[in-house]
Amino acid sequence: MIVSGTIRKMQTELQETVQYYMVFRDEFVHANQLLNHTITLKHVANECLNCGLDKKIWRQGFCYDCFSSIPQAGDWIMKPELSRAHLDEEDRDLEYEKRVQLKPHIVYLANSSNVKVGVTRQTQIPTRWIDQGAHEAVAILEAPNRYLAGITEVALKEKVADKTNWRKMLTNDIEDVDLLRFRESVLDLIPEEAKEFVLPVKDETHINFPVLQYPKKVTSVNLAKTPEHTGKLMGIKGQYFLFEDGKVMNIRSHEGLVVELKVD
């Protein structure tokens, strides 16, 4: 089987084991079915996810010009506390920013390698947790806009990391943590203006990933530097392919690259 298309973040379904789909323009691949098969990924072109041109990908699947100008790549995307749409203040495109920022956002704890705090739109739960490779997660509060969620995340960073150790996550070197107890321990850090949005306590969400074998050490695949990679796929976790030889490929960091996918 040979298919080709532009890499985008894999779509997922939370089932007993997470289901992954590589979605191209005219077809899709159920990535779980690639497990235990040798696959080849060959970088043949680029396609900016915004303008569609064959230009060098800068970040997030966008060329430099698009990344520097479009609202989908504004600083508030990575730093929710910089959101200003609730004040009617524009960053790059106020209409777009209102459409995204003025929606319910969840502040959560996720455990992938260590406990981290994060923010995502309410509609992205549990997708965001899956993308981060979290084996367990719990929501803390649901804010009415991105700004309140962002300042809550900043406040909780006093006690909780906001980054995932991706190497530990991919080798399954994980901590056993009682997330509900951890959640209780950080509630006092929540800013006064956000405390009314704390959610009732619910059970943790547990996530099982389709992994046949975890690597002991990992080395990254970068198709922009080495255009072709062949390996036996042994697992998928977060947005990573895990190969038998310890090589790992971050699908999200390859967004915008046009590839040929061959399955032996």
C-alpha positions in Angstrom: 0.0 0.0 0.0 1.2 3.5 -0.9 -0.6 6.7 0.0 0.5 10.3 -0.2 -0.6 13.5 1.4 0.2 16.4 3.7 0.8 15.5 7.3 -1.6 17.0 9.8 -2.1 16.2 13.5 -3.6 12.7 13.7 -7.3 12.5 14.6 -8.1 10.3 17.5 -11.0 8.5 19.2 -11.0 7.6 22.9 -11.9 4.0 23.1 -10.6 1.1 25.2 -7.4 1.7 23.3 -7.0 5.0 21.5 -7.7 4.9 17.8 -5.5 7.0 15.5 -6.2 8.3 12.0 -3.9 10.0 9.5 -6.2 12.2 7.5 -5.1 13.3 4.0 -7.0 15.4 1.5 -8.6 12.5 -0.4 -8.2 9.5 2.0 -7.3 8.5 5.5 -5.2 5.8 7.1 -6.2 4.0 10.3 -2.8 4.2 11.9 -3.5 1.4 14.4 -3.5 -1.0 11.6 0.1 -0.1 10.7 1.3 -1.6 14.0 3.8 -4.5 13.6 4.3 -3.5 10.0 7.4 -2.0 8.3 6.5 1.4 6.9 8.4 4.0 4.9 7.8 7.7 5.1 9.3 9.8 2.3 9.3 13.6 2.3 8.5 14.8 -1.2 7.3 18.4 -0.9 5.9 21.0 1.5 2.4 22.5 1.7 1.8 25.3 4.2 -1.4 24.5 6.1 -2.6 28.1 5.5 -1.5 29.3 2.1 -1.0 25.9 0.5 2.2 26.9 -1.2 5.3 24.6 -1.4 7.4 26.7 0.9 9.7 25.8 3.8 7.7 25.0 6.9 8.6 27.3 9.8 6.4 26.2 12.7 3.0 24.6 13.4 2.7 23.5 9.7 2.9 27.1 8.5 5.5 28.9 6.3 7.2 31.9 7.9 5.0 34.5 6.3 1.8 32.8 7.4 3.2 32.0 10.9 4.1 35.7 11.3 0.7 37.0 10.3 -2.3 34.7 10.8 -4.3 34.7 14.0 -4.0 30.9 14.3 -0.3 31.4 15.2 -0.7 34.4 17.6 1.3 34.4 20.9 -1.9 33.8 22.8 -2.1 30.3 21.3 0.9 29.1 23.3 0.4 31.6 26.2 -3.3 31.8 27.0 -2.7 34.5 29.6 -2.0 36.9 26.7 -5.6 36.6 25.4 -7.3 40.0 25.1 -10.5 39.3 23.1 -12.5 39.6 26.3 -11.3 43.3 26.5 -12.3 43.8 22.8 -8.6 44.2 22.0 -7.2 42.8 18.8 -4.0 40.9 18.3 -4.1 39.9 14.7 -7.8 39.4 13.9 -10.4 40.2 16.6 -13.2 38.3 15.0 -11.2 35.1 14.9 -9.8 35.8 18.4 -13.3 36.3 19.9 -14.5 33.1 18.2 -11.8 31.1 19.9 -10.9 32.9 23.1 -14.5 33.6 24.2 -15.4 30.0 24.5 -15.3 27.7 27.6 -11.8 26.6 28.4 -10.7 23.8 30.8 -7.7 24.0 33.1 -6.6 20.4 33.8 -3.9 18.2 35.3 -2.5 15.5 33.1 0.0 12.8 33.9 2.2 11.7 31.0 5.7 11.5 32.4 5.0 13.8 35.4 2.0 15.8 36.4 1.5 19.0 34.3 -1.1 21.7 34.2 -2.6 22.7 30.9 -5.3 24.7 29.2 -7.5 23.7 26.3 -10.9 24.5 24.9 -13.7 22.5 26.4 -14.4 20.9 23.0 -10.9 19.6 22.9 -11.3 17.2 25.9 -10.1 14.4 25.8 -8.3 15.0 22.5 -5.8 17.3 24.1 -4.9 14.7 26.8 -4.5 12.0 24.2 -2.2 14.3 22.1 0.0 14.9 25.1 0.4 11.2 25.8 -1.3 11.4 29.2 -2.3 8.1 30.7 -4.5 9.8 33.2 -6.0 13.3 33.5 -8.6 15.3 35.5 -10.2 18.7 35.0 -9.9 21.5 37.6 -12.1 24.3 36.3 -14.0 25.5 33.3 -13.5 29.2 32.6 -15.7 31.2 30.3 -12.8 32.5 28.3 -9.2 31.7 27.5 -7.7 34.6 29.6 -9.1 33.3 32.9 -7.9 29.8 32.1 -4.5 31.2 31.2 -4.0 33.2 34.4 -5.1 30.1 36.4 -2.5 28.0 34.6 0.2 30.6 35.3 -0.8 30.6 39.0 -0.6 26.8 39.2 2.8 26.7 37.7 4.1 27.7 41.1 3.6 24.1 42.1 3.0 22.2 38.8 5.1 21.9 35.7 3.6 23.0 32.4 5.8 20.8 30.2 5.9 17.1 29.4 9.2 15.2 29.5 8.6 13.6 26.1 11.5 11.2 26.4 10.1 9.7 29.7 6.6 9.7 28.2 7.7 7.7 25.2 9.7 5.2 27.2 6.7 4.8 29.6 8.8 6.0 32.5 5.8 7.4 34.4 5.0 8.4 37.9 2.1 6.8 39.9 0.2 9.8 41.1 -3.2 10.3 42.8 -4.4 13.1 40.6 -7.6 13.8 42.6 -5.5 14.4 45.7 -3.0 16.4 43.7 -5.9 18.5 42.4 -7.1 19.3 45.9 -3.5 20.4 46.8 -3.5 23.2 44.1 -7.0 24.7 44.5 -5.7 27.4 46.9 -3.4 28.7 44.1 -6.3 29.5 41.8 -6.8 33.3 41.3 -9.8 34.8 43.1 -11.5 35.8 39.9 -11.4 32.2 38.6 -12.4 30.3 41.8 -16.1 30.4 41.0 -15.4 28.2 38.0 -13.9 25.3 39.8 -15.6 22.1 38.7 -17.1 19.4 41.0 -14.7 16.5 41.6 -15.0 13.7 38.9 -13.1 10.5 38.4 -9.8 10.6 36.6 -9.9 9.8 32.9 -7.6 6.9 32.1 -6.1 6.5 28.6 -4.6 3.4 27.0 -2.4 3.8 24.0 -1.7 1.3 21.2 1.8 0.3 22.0 3.2 -3.2 21.4 6.7 -2.3 22.7 8.1 0.8 24.4 11.7 1.8 23.5 14.4 2.0 26.2 16.0 5.0 24.6 14.6 7.3 21.9 16.1 9.1 18.9 14.0 11.6 16.9 13.2 11.2 13.2 13.3 14.5 11.3 12.1 14.1 7.7 13.0 17.8 6.9 16.7 16.8 7.4 16.6 13.2 6.4 13.9 12.8 3.8 13.2 9.1 4.2 12.7 6.8 7.1 11.9 3.1 7.2 11.1 1.2 10.4 8.8 -1.3 12.0 6.0 0.5 13.8 5.6 -0.8 17.4 3.4 1.9 19.0 1.6 5.2 18.8 1.5 7.5 21.9 0.6 11.1 22.1 1.2 12.3 18.5 4.3 10.1 18.1 5.1 7.0 16.0 7.4 4.6 18.0 9.6 2.4 15.9 11.3 -0.9 16.8 14.8 0.5 16.7 14.1 3.3 19.2 13.5 5.9 16.6 10.4 8.1 17.2 8.6 10.5 14.9 6.6 13.5 16.2 3.7 13.8 13.8 2.8 17.3 14.9 6.3 18.6 14.2 6.0 17.3 10.7 2.7 19.1 9.9 2.9 20.7 6.4 5.3 18.1 5.0 4.0 16.2 2.0 4.9 12.5 2.3 4.6 9.2 0.6 3.6 6.5 3.0 4.5 2.9 2.0 3.4 -0.1 4.0 5.2 -3.4 3.5 
